Amino acid sequence: MSFQTKGDTKMKKIVNVTEVEGEGLLKLMGERVTLFCAVYIYTGTLSGVNDDCVLLDEAAIVYETGTFTEKAWKDAQKLPGQWYVQKSMIESFGILKG
């Protein structure tokens, strides 16, 4: 990391970026995932990922989680067919419940 001085303000500048392949959403392809988004919680089998969105099969919106240690959601409403979620709305994700 290097520093640039502009007046009395020091600014950090990233000079090297390492990209790791096969991590994040791509690592979870084919798994039943949970997406915590800005407004809703979505769950489903992750079947597609591109620059803008993810594709869920057997998708549902979770209205009530219940305790996270339980195997099933307290209230998850199934969505018809495949469902797309914008990646820009995803705050966190992972494998949580089946």
Stockholm file with secondary structure:
# STOCKHOLM 1.0

chainA/1-98         MSFQTKGDTKMKKIVNVTEVEGEGLLKLMGERVTLFCAVYIYTGTLSGVNDDCVLLDEAAIVYETGTFTEKAWKDAQKLPGQWYVQKSMIESFGILKG
#=GR chainA/1-98 SS CEEEEETTEEEEECCCCCCCTTCGGGGGTTSEEEEEESSCEEEEEEEEECSSEEEEEEEEEEEECCCTTSSSCSEEEECSSCEEEEGGGEEEEECCCC
#=GC SS_cons        CEEEEETTEEEEECCCCCCCTTCGGGGGTTSEEEEEESSCEEEEEEEEECSSEEEEEEEEEEEECCCTTSSSCSEEEECSSCEEEEGGGEEEEECCCC
//
